Amino acid sequence: MSSCTFFGHRVVSLGVDGLRVLAAGGVGDDVVAGRVTVVVGRMVFVFPGRGSQWVGMARELMGGSLVFAARMDECGQVLESFTDWRLADVLGDVDVLERAEVVQSVVWVVVVLLAAVWRSLGVVPGAVLGYFQGEVAAAVVAGALSLEDGARVVALCAGTLGVLAGCGGMTSLVLSAWGSGR
């Protein structure tokens, strides 16, 4: 069994001002600090965002899992009330799945449904977390958001991405909290 270092305290900077406050050793409105609680022996579901998909994966899962297939219809109906496309129509369409507003929503559906499959097999998470649309999936799986509210959030966020696609970019900036960022 491998071991890792457990850091019981976490600090998150909410921007450049937060980095300045953090670098000075303080906390404030732009810095969130807290302690971590570890749940030993419980499963954690980690939900990805865009980039985790491949064309045809939902169709394969529908053919292999009755739970996945049954919930796919439910998710499709809910999601379609917030989009101008039908889930069943886009699952195998490579060109449509290239659109940011579609693929983000489809990834969300797939991971929510995978959680339902795991639960049907008796695997219940002790915690859930996610990145981007995976965050919304985690909130739905945890019961913090209803399926309808999750679909609404995903469709609105994905729709915004669809409008912005090709108009800009995303960057990552690595800075040291203690120095110049080298």
Beta strands, then each sheet from edge to edge (+ up, - down):
strand 1: 9-13
strand 2: 31-35
strand 3: 43-47
strand 4: 125-130
sheet 1: 1+ 2-
sheet 2: 3+ 4+
end
